C-alpha cells in the first residue's frame, strides 16, 4: 500500500469506526467502534504525515492517563473494587484509561497527522466523503426506526440508529452536520461538482439523523453550533454574509421540517411527552448526585465509571420505588461531573488545562488568518456541539471518538521532514504496540458473540455458562463480563432453569469479589443464595446492599425477609420497622411485621400495631 493510499484508507476507516456495529454481539455498539478506529490508527502509521499533535497534547493525555490510574487505585482501596475495573471502565461505555483513552489519543493523532492545516487534498476529500456516507447510513437506519422498524433488535422506543442511544445519535449527527456545513462553504468543495453533491447529501443525512433522534439536547447544541459557525465563516471571509444567512436559514427550516415529520419528536420538544417532560427536572437531581459523589473523593476520584457504585448512597427511596427493579444509573449525565467523579480535581484540572491550551491554539490560528478552511471551522463548531450537548448526557463511544478526531484537526501543527526522520524509530515501536492493541480489541469484540449466544441460550445442549466462559477467555481483563454472566444466569435460575443454578452460584461469587459495591451484582448473589435457601448468607449480602444503598426500600424488604427466614426475627422486625418510618405507605413491610408477630408477644412487636 502506498503512503497516499494508506492516508485515504486510514481516514475512511476512522470515520467508519464511528458507526461500526456488531449485529450479533451482546453489546454491539462499543468494542466494534474501538476496534475499527484502532485499525485506522494502525493503517495511519504507514502513511505520510503532513501534521502532528502539539507536544502539550501528549503531556495532557499522559497526565490524564496518570490521574485515572491513580483514581483506579484509590477506588480499589476505598471501595474494594478490583483495580482493573477502574482501569478498563464500566459497561457499556468502557471509557477507562486502558481502553478508550489510548484509542481516542490514537485517532486524535491520526486526524492531526492527516487532516491538519496542510493536509493533502485527496485525504480531506476522502474524509468528507466518508463522513457524508456515515451520516447517510445513520439517517437511513434512523428513519426506519422512527417508523417502527428495527434493523437491530431493541425494546427501546428510541433505539438510536447505529449507536444504541438516541441522544448519542443526535449529538453525533449534529457534530457531523457542523463539519459538513463548514466544508460546504469552502471554495474548493463548491468547485468540485461531485464532492459538492456528496457533501450536500451527507448534510441532509446528518439533518435527518439529528431530527429523528428526537433529542432536545442535540437540537439545542446544533443550534448553538450554527450560531458559532456562521460568524466564523463570515469573519474569516470563507463566505459572504448574505450567503451565510441564507444557508443558516435553510438549515434551520430543514431541521424544523424533519422534527415536525419525525414521529414523537415534536412531543418531546414541547413537553407533551410525559416521560420527556420528567427528564428535565430529573437532570437537576442527577447533577446534584454527581456533586455529592464527587465530594466523597474530591481530590483523586475513585476510577473510571465509579459513579455507578457510589451514587446509590445518595439516592432517595422514590428512586427505587418509582422505577423498575435494578435500574442502573451509571453516569451523572454531565462530562464535567463524570470527570470529577472518575478522577477528582486532579483530572478536572488536567482537562481544564488541555481545554485552555486547545482554545489558545485555535484562537492563534484564527488570528493568523491563513491555514483556515471550512473543515477547520466546522470542526470547531462540532466541538462546541459536543461540549454543550454532553453537559446533559453521558459520553458514549461514538461521540468520544468523533470529538477526538475533531480535536486533532483543530490543534494540529505542521510536520517537518526533519521530524519525520527522527520519528522513524518511534513509528516502528508504535506499529508493534498498535498491532497488539488491535489484536486485543479484536478478541474483545469477538467475545460479544458467545456472550450473546449464552445470554439467549441458543445452544440448548451446551453447558449454561459455556458461552460466558468462552467470552471471559477472550477478554480476561474485563471483569464486567463476569458480572453480566452472573446476572443472566441468576435470572435464568430464578425463572426455574435448574441447569443454571450451580453456574449462577459460581459466577455470582466471582462477580461479588470484584464488585463488592455494585447493587446489581450483590442482588444477583443474594438471589442465588436465597434459591439455595442459605438464608444467613443471603441476609449478609442484603446487609451489604443496605450499606451501599440505605434508601433502597425493596432491597431492605428482601433483607427483612431473609433475616426472618434465617430465624433472626427481632432483626427482621427492626429492619421492616425502619422501612415504615421512612415510607409509611410501603404496605409490604407492615404485612411482613404482622406475619412475624402473629405468634409473638405484642410488646416485642410494637410496629405491628401501626
N, C-alpha and C positions, 0 to 999 in steps of 0.2 A: 504494500500500500504506500503510495507517495505521500509526502508531507501534506500537500494540498488536500488530497482525498481524506487523509486522517483528520484534518481540521473540520472538514464538512461533515464527516461521519460522527465525530465527537460531539459537535454542536447539535446535530439532528438527534442523536441517541439521547443526549442530555434532556432535550425537550420532551422526547417520547417517554423518558423516565417519569416525568411529572404525572402522566396519565396512565402509567403501567398498572395492570391488574393481573391477578392470578384467579381466573374464574372458579377453579376447583379447590381453592385454598380455604382454610377456615378463616384466616384473617387475610383477605385478598387484596387489601388496599395499601399495606405498609411496606413489607420487605420487597415486593416486586419493584417498587419505586426506588428504594435504596439500591437494589441490585443493578437495575438498568442504568441509573445515574453513575454508579461506581464503574460500570463497564465504560461509560462515556469518558470518565476521567482517565481510565486506563488507556483508551484509544488516544486521548489528547496528549499523553506522554510521548507519543510518536509523531506529533505534529509540530510544524514550525510555529513558534510563538511570536506574536507581534506585541504583546503586552505582558505585564506581570502584576501580581499583587504587591502593594507597598509593604515595606518592612513592618510598619506599625500594625498592619492587618495580621501578620503572622504572630506578632507579640501579643496582640489582643486575643487571638484564638488560643495560643498556648496558655495564656493567663486564665481564660475561661475554662479550658480543659483542667488545669491545676485546681481551680476553685471547685469544680464539680467533683473531682476525685476526692478532695478534702471533705466535701459535703457528704459524699457517699460513705466515707469512713466515719464521719460524725453520726450519720444516720444509723450505721451499724452499732455504734456504741450506745447511742441514746435510745434506740427502739428495738435493737436486736435483729434488725432486718439483715439478711445476707448482703454483704457488701457488693456483690455482683449485681444485685437488683438496682442499686443506685448508680452503678457504672453503665449498665445497659439501658436503663429507663424502663418505664412501666408499659404494659399492654394498654391500649392498642397503638400508641404513637412511637414508643421506643426512642425518646429524644435524649438519651444519655450520652455521656462523653465518649463511649466506645463504639457507638453505632451512628447516630445522627450527626454528631459533630465532625468526625472525620470525613463523612460523605459530603456534608454541607461545605466544609472548608475546601474539599477537593473540587466541587463543582463551582465554587466561587473562584478558585484558581483557574479553572478551565475558562470561565467567562472572561476573567481579566486577561488571560493569555490569548484568547482567540476572538473576543468581541469588544476589545477596548477601543480607544480613540483612533488607533492606527490599524484596525482590523482589516483583513483582506475583504474586498467587496463580495467575493463569492461565498465567503464564510458567513458574513452578515445576511446575505441573501438566503442561504440555507437555514439560518436561524429564523428568519421571518416566515419562510415557507413552512418550516416545521411547527412554529408557534401557531400559524394560521390553521394548519392541519389538526393540531391538538385542540384548538378552540372549537373547530367544526365537529370533531368527534365528541367532545363534551356536550355540545349543543344537541347533537343528534340523539345521544342517549338521554339527555335531559328532557327533550321533547317527548320521547317515548314514555318516560316515567311520569311526566306531567299529566299524561292522558291515560294513566293506569297500567301501562305495560311495565314489565320487569325483566329487562335483559339480564340482570343479575338478581338472583333470588334475594328478596328483602321483605321484612314485615313492617318497614318504616313507611310512613305516609309520604315523606320526602327523602327518597333513597340517596340522593347525592351524586347521581351520574357515575363518573369514574373515580370518585373519591370516598364514597361511603358515607358522606355527610353533606347535607345540602348547603350549609353555610360555607364549608370548605369549597364547594363548587362555586358559590357566588364570589368568594374572595379571590380565588384563582382566576376566574373569568374576568373579574374587574381589573386585576393586575395585567392580564393578557390584553385587555381592551386598551389600557393606557399605553402599553408598548406599541401595539399595532396602530393606535391613533397617532402616536408620535412619529412612527415610521412612515405612515401615510402622508405626513406633511413634508417629508424630505424630498427634495427635488429629484434626486436620482431614482427614488421609488416611483415618483409621478411620471418620470420619463421612460420607465420600463413598463410597457403595457401589460405584460404577463404578470409581473410582480405586483403591479398596482391592483389588478383584479384579484390575485391571490390574497393580498393583504386586506382588501375590501371584504372578501368572503370570510376571511378569518375574523375581521372586526364584527361582522354581522353574527358570526357564530359565537363570539365572546359575549355580545349583547344578549343573544338568545339564552346562552348558558347562564348568564347573570340573572336575566329575568325569570327563567324557570326555576331558579334556586329558591325563590320566594324568601330570600334572606334580607331582612331590613338593614342589618349592619353592613352587608355588602353593598346594598343600594346607596346608603349614606356615604360609605367610603368611596364608591365610584364617583359620586357627585363631587366630593371634595377633591378627588384625583383630577377630575376635569377642570375644576376651579384652579388647581395648581398648574396643570399642563397648559391651559390656554395662555396665561400671561408669560409663561416660559417660552412658548413658541413665538409670541409677539416680541418680547424683549430681546430675544436672540436673533430676530429677523428671519426665522425659518419660514414664517408665513405672515401675510398681511392681516391686519386686524379684522377687516371685513370677512375674509375667508375663514378666519378662526371663529368668528361669531356665528357664521352660517354652519360651520362644522359642529360646533358645540350645541347649537340649537337642534340640528338634525339628529345628533346622537341622543340628546335628551328626549326628543319626540319618539325616536325609535325605541328607546328603553321604556318609555311610558306605554307605548303600544304593546310591547312584549309583556309588561306587567299586567296590563288590562286583559290580555289574552290568556295568560297562563292561569290554569285553574288554581284557585286558592291564594294566589299571590296578592291580590288586592285586599282580601280579607285580612291577611296577616299584616299588611302595611297599614291598614286603617284601624286595626284592633278589633275588628268584628270576629276574628277567630279567638275564642276564649283562651285556648292554650297559648297562643302567641301573645295575647294581652298579659297573661300571668307571668310570662318570662321577663317582661320589662322590670317589674318590681323584684323579681327573683334575682336579677343580676346584682342589685344592690346588696342583697343578702349574701350572695356568693363572694362579692368583693370584701364584705365585712369579715366573712370567714377566712378569706385569703389573708387579710391583715392579721387576724388572730393566729392563724397557722404560722405566719412569718414571725410573730412575736415569741413563739416557743423556741426558736433557734435563730435569732436575728442576725448573727454575725456570719456564720458559715453555712446555714441551712442544714438540710438532712438528706440530700441526694436527689437525683432526678426522679420525678414522679412521687416523691414522698408525701405530697399533699393528700393522696388517697388514704394514707394510714393515719394522718394527723388531724384531718378535718372532722372525723366523727365526734371527737370530744366537744366540739363547739356546736354541733347540730342539735336543734331542739326536738322535742317529741313530735311536733307536727310533721317534720321532715320524714320521720319513719312511719307515721301512721297514715299520711296522705299519699304515699307513693307505694308502688309495688315492692314486695319484699326484695331485699338485697339490691336495691337501686344503688349504683355506684357513682360517686362523684369524684372524678379523677383530675379535676382542674378547677382553678378559681375563675376561669374564663377571662383571663387577662394575662398578656405575655409579661407584663411588669411584675404582677403578683406571683405568677408561676416562677419567674426567675428568682424572686425574693425567697419563695418557699424552697426552691431547689438548692440555691447556692448562697442565700443570705445576702447581706450587704456587700460582701466581697464580690459576688457575681454581678450584682446590680451596678457596683462601681465600675467593674471591668466593662460591662455593656455600655454604661454611660460614657466612658472614655472612648470606646470604639465608635459609638454614635456621634460623639463630638468630633472625632477625627474624620469620620466619613463626611459629615456636614462641611467641615473645613475644606476637605479635598474637592467636594462638589462645588462649593462656593468659589474657590480659586479658579476652577476650570470655567465656570460661568463668567467670571470677571475677565478672564483672558479672551474669551470670545471665540477663539479658534478651537478646533477639535470638539466643537459642539454640534451634535447632529440629532435627528429626530429620535433615533433609538435611545440615545443617552437621555434625552428629555423625557421620553416615555417611561424609561426605567426609573427615573426619579419619581414621576407621578405614581408608578406602580408600587414603589416602596412606601410612598405616603399612604396609599390604599391599605397596604398590609399593616403599617404602624397603627392606623386608625381602627381598622376592622378587627384586628387581633387584640384590641383593648377589651373586647366584649365577647371573645370566643377563644377556645383552646387552639393552640398552634398545631395544625396537622402536618403530616409529612410533605404533602404536595405544596402547601403554602410555604413551609420552611425551605424546601429546595428551590422554589421559584424566587423567594427572597434572596437566597444565596447567589443565584445566577444574576439577578438584577444588581445586587450589591457589588458583585465582581465587575460588572460592566461600568458602574458609575465611579468606582475608586481606582480603576486600572491605570497603571503608569506605562509609558512606552518601554519596550525592552531593547537593549542594545546588543550588538553582535558579540561584544566582549563578555557580557553577562551570559549569553547563550553558551559560549565556550566554557566559561567557569562552571556552568550548571551541568555539564555532561556527567561527571561522577554522581551528582545528586540525582540526575534523571535515571541512571542505572539502578540506584538504590530504590528510588520511587517506583520504578516499574516492578521490582521484586515485591515491595510492600503492597503495591496496587493489585498485583496478581493474587496475593494472599487474601486481601480484603474481598476481592471478587469471589474467590472460592468459598470463603466463609459465608458471604451473603447469599451465594447460590445455594449452599447447603441449608442455610436458614430459610430461604424461600421454599425450597423443595419440602422442608419439614411441614409446611402448612397443608400439604396434600394428605399425608397419613393422619394428621390431626383432624382434618375434616372427615376423612373416612371413618376414623374411630368414633368421632362425635356423632355421626349419623348411623353408626353400626351397620355399614353397608355389607361387610363381610361377616355374616352371622356365624360362620363356622370357626372364626378366629377367636383367640383369647380376647376378652372385653377390653383389655388395655394394650393389645399388641401394637396398634397404630400409634398410641401415645408413646410407647417405649421407643418405637422407631423414630418418631419426631424428636424426642429428647436425645437420642443418639446422634441425630443430625445437627441438633442445636443444643449441645450440652451446657453452654454458658447461659442459657435463658431459663431462669427459674420459673418464669411466668407459665411456661408450658406445663410444668408440674402442677401449678395451681389450677390451670384451666382443666387439666385432666382430672384432678381431684374433684372439681365441681361437677363436671359432666358425669363422672362415674357415680358420684353421690346421688345426683338427681335420678340417675337410672336405677340405682339400688333402692332409693326411696319410692320409686314408682313400681317396685315389685320384681325387678330383674335380679333374681338370686345369683346369677353368674357374676354380677358386678359387685356383689357385697364385699368379698375378700379384697378385690383390687381397690375398691373405694377406701377401705381402711388403710391399706398400704400407702396409697397415693396421698390421702389427706394427712397422714402422719408426716410424710416427706414435705408436703406443702406447708404445714403448720410450723415446721422447723425453720423454713426460710422466710415465712411471712407471719411472724408472731403477733402482728398488729393489724392484719388485713381481715376485715369483718367477713367477707365472702368466704375466705379460706377457713376461718375459725368456725363459721356456721356449718360449712361442709363437714369439718372434722367432728363437730358436735352431733350432727345428724347421723353420721356413721356409727358413732358410739351409742347413740340412742337406739338405733336399729339393732345393735348388738346387745341392748339392754344393760350396758355398762353405765349406769346412771351416775355413779360417783365421778367417773372420769368425764362424762358429758357435762356434769354440773361445773366441774373445774374449768372446762373450756368456756362454758357460758359465763362463768365469773370473769374470765379474762375479757370476754366480749363486753361485759358491763363496765369494765375498767376503761376499755378503749372508747366505748360509746355509751356514756352514762344515761343518755336520754333515749336510747333505743328500746322503746316500750315492748314491742313484740319479742325481742331477744331476752329482755328481763322476765317476761312472762314465761318463756321457754325455760329460763333458769329456775324459776319458781317450781315449775312442773318437774324438772329434773331433780331438784332438791327433795321434793315430796316423794318422788319415786325411789330416791336413794334412802328415804327414811328420815331425812332431816326436816321434820315438819315445822319446827319452830323457825328455822331459817327461811323455809318456803313462805310461811305466813308473813315474815318480816319483809321479804322481797316484794310479795304481792301487795302488802300494805303501803310500801313506799311508792309503788306504781299508782295506787289510788290517791295518794297525797299529791302526786304530780298531775295525774289525769283522772279525776273522779268519774269521768264518763266512760272509762275503759271497763266495760262490764265483765270481760273475761277474767280479770284479776279478782273481782268480787265473787264471781262464781267459784273460782278455784279456792278462795278462802272458805267459802261456805261448805264446799265439799270436804276440805281438810278438817274443818272444825265440827263436822256433823256429829262425831263421836268423842269430842274433846270438851273439857270444862269451858264454860263461857268466858271465864276470866282469863284464860290462856289465849283467847282469840278475840280481842277487842275489835278488830277490824271487821269481823263478821257481822257486827251489829249495825254497820253503816247502811 
